[in-house]
Structures are given as structure tokens and as C-alpha cells.
Amino acid sequence: MFKDIKLKLIYLGVFFILLNLIYAFSHEYFINRYVSIEKIHNKKNIRNLVKNISLETQFLNSIIQTYSKWDNAYYFLNGTNPSFEKRNFRDANELLKMISIEFLNYTNSDNITMLSCSKKSDTIDELFEKTKKILKNKPEASLILSFKGNIYYIIKAEVKKTDKIGKSVGYLYSAKLLNKSINSYINTTFQFIQVQYNKLNDIEDIMKTENLLVKYKIVYTDSFIINYLEVRDLKNRYITTLKVSNYRDFIVQIKNTTFIFNIIILIVLAIIFYLSYRHQIVIRIYTKKLEKDVERRTKELKQSNKELHELAYKDFLTKIDNRRSFFIKVQKILKDTLFRRDLVHIVMIDIDNFKYINDKHGHDVGDVVLKKFASILQKYLSHNDICARIGGEEFVIAFSNIETNEVLQIVEKIREETQNCKVLLNKDNYLNFTASFGISDNRQTNNIDKILHKADLYLYEVKQSGKNKIRYRK
């Protein structure tokens, strides 16, 4: 009985001490706490705003890239394609509506408008003229501009051939209205969003998206949080500065919240101490058991997911992509290149005399040869290339966005290193092996089966003419 009374007195004493400490420090503690929450919330809102702007600008960037690096436009500005406007901009309003932009105007090298595809509005015409003046001395640039109560994203790009080779023959200007993406944050997330044109002298941090680099600084006053966002492209070229302001609602409400919190904490502490006194040991044991079960199941789930992914998309022996993964990735690449007509090379590879190696030295040695060859392939590939094992001794590589000469050089390096590679059989004996290569591309078709068939035919020719060679014909 005495022990029970003593335990109760200890619990009551600790309870009142904690209650007084919480009451004494709650004001200071919660002010700092709310400031921390406010900062996190503000940065999250800024990140969402930047992401939204990035998505809008990224879309326009891709449109500009397509229409400015276009052979038809190049020859139009060069004076050798007079039917360009009639064939491609017959229904300008429908085109602008479909891609959601305000204008898409071509000028020659002297900034004289040669083709105007814009919404019929005096405001849009004035915006275009102002854009030409602002970006007059810049061959390529982008900016966010506030004009007559609207906010626009403007881009200027040089007009060149599709392969981007040769001199520019003019410029392409385009603008996209950002009102919807920016105004959706006003009154719901921020009170004010203003466009400024002053670069920041000092910055707090940097945010990076797929097409924007945003340096920002946050200024706190008694009533406002003011965010200055200096927006640049990935080449670090200045676009604009946004001033984004918000009321400090968290701090204004903190005094009322603190009083309510103290009442709640009094009730919560009383309940917690009572339950802790009655069930402390049981809860502790149960919690530990639950944590262990959750941890174990989480590990099992992660391991299962990893194994399933490996089984579905990776070759179990060489750890490179398997046939299924290769076809998924290469078909996506070929689909993406349909409009731009980027060059994609497919290299079919077969390890020479692999059946003989297996029969003479055993499948263990054959497995070593496969893994060694896979490591040689990976050594010469970039992150844009795809490498896969699609059969027993058959491998395939997909090169994208590089010229044929460079592909041939890389494949020759792979062939030479394979030829010089040695696989240890035992203490004094080594095994040399070679590989044959057939190369095709998507100059005539984007059908992967046809491209692979053509590469396979070249590979067969190599096999019939002595092996350990490379065969490619345009």
C-alpha cells in the first residue's frame, strides 16, 4: 500500500511539474514552433508555384524547339519555301488554340516580321512589338513579362535547320499566358504575386526543375512573408524576378492557440499519466512487438518488390536489361523521335562460337564469358543508351542522338576490347573470345522489328564471312 501511495505521489508531482513547465514555456516554444511550420509551409508553396510555372514554360520551350529547328521554316526565311505559311499555318487561330499560346511569329535576321501567327488583338500586337524591343540584341532568350494586367512567358529562338547545323536565318517569337497558373495561387496560397526586373544581390537557396533555375530570398516582417524568386533558365540566363507575399496567419493566431493548447495539454497529460500508471508496462511491450513486426514486414515487402523488378526487367545473369525491358525502352525512344527524326542506331551482337565454348569448357565458363562481355558493353555506353541481353549469347544496343561515325567508333572499341579480353580457365590457361556486330538505323523506318531484322541480316553476313567484324550499310 505504501508503495502504491508513493508511486501515486511521484506521478502527481511529476504531473504538476510538467504542467507548470509547459505553461511557463508554451508561449516562447510555440512561437518558435509556428515559425518553423510557417517556413516549411511557405517553402512548400513556393516549390509548388515554381513547379507549376516550370510545367507551363517547359511546354512552350518544347513547342519553340520544334518550330524553330525545322527545315521548312529555315527554307521559308531563306526565301526558298514560299508555300510554307499556306501549308502549315492555314488555320492559325485553331493552331494557337490547340497549343494554348498567344502568338508564334517568324522574323528574318533584321527582326522584320515574315510570318505572323497570333491572336487578333491590339494587346497581343503591342506585346509582340515590346518583346522584339526588349530581346532585340539577344539571339535566344526567355522572360516572364507583366503587360497590361497579364503575365506572359516569352521565348525568342534562332531559326535553324532540324539538325541545328549552319547559321541562323531569323528568329521565332512566342508567348504563353500564365494568368491561370499564377492567379490560382492568389488568395488561396499567396496574397500578392508581382513581376519585378531586379536581380537579387544575395540568395538563401536554389530550386531546380527540368527547365528552370530559381534563386530565392525570404524576408520576414511582422505581418508578411515576402519571397523574392529570381527565375533563370538552365543556362543561367536571367528571365525575371517574382515578388510573392503572404500574410503571417500562423503568428497572428498563435496567442489564442497557446491558451487553447494549455487547456488541452492539461486534459491530455491527466489522461496520459493515468493510463501510464495503469498500463505502462503492457503498452511498452506491445509497442516494441508492433514496431518489430512492422519493420520486418517492411523489409520483406521492399525485398519482394526489388526481386520482382529484377525478374521482370533485368537479365538474371548479366544484370543488364532483358528482352522485355529493351523493347519497352527502345519503342519509347523511337516514338519520341517520330517528329524530330532523331537518328537511332540498333546494334545486334552475337558472341562467336559460344556453343563451342559451352561444350568444351562448360556452362560455368560460358556464364563468365557472358558476364564479362556485358561489363565491356556497359563500359562504353552513356546514360542515354540501352544495352540488353535478348537471348543466350545475343545482345543488343540502342544508341540515340549520336552520329553514325561515333557509333561505329564505339562499336569498334567494344570489338577490340572483346578480342583482347582473357577469361581465366585455371592457373595457366586463358580463354579468348570474340563477337560479331550488325548495325542498322531508323533512317527508313521506325518499326523496331524491321530495324532489328535488318541488323540481324548484317550480323548473319558477318557470321558467314569470318566473324569478329562489324557490318553496317546506310
Secondary structure, 3 states (H helix, E strand, C coil): CHHHHHHHHHHHHHHHHHHHHHHHHHHHHHHHHHHHHHHHHHHHHHHHHHHHHHHHHHHHHHHHHHHHECHHHHHHHCCCCCCHHHHHCCCHHHHHHHHCCCEEEEEECCCCEEECCECCCHHHHHHHHHHHHHCCCCCCEEEEEEECCEEEEEEEEECECCCCCCCCCEEEEEEEECHHHHHCCECCCECEEEEECCCCCCCCEEEECCCEEEEEEEEECCCEEEEEEEEEECCCCEEEEEEEEEECHHHHCHHHHHHHHHHHHHHHHHHHHHHHHHHHHHHHHHHHHHHHHHHHHHHHHHHHHHHHHHHHHECCCCCCECHHHHHHHHHHHHHHHHHHCCCEEEEEEEECCHHHHHHHHCHHHHHHHHHHHHHHHHHCCCCCCEEEECCCCEEEEEEECCCHHHHHHHHHHHHHHHHHCEEECCCCCEEECCEEEEEEECCCCCCHHHHHHHHHHHHHHHHHCCCCCEEECC
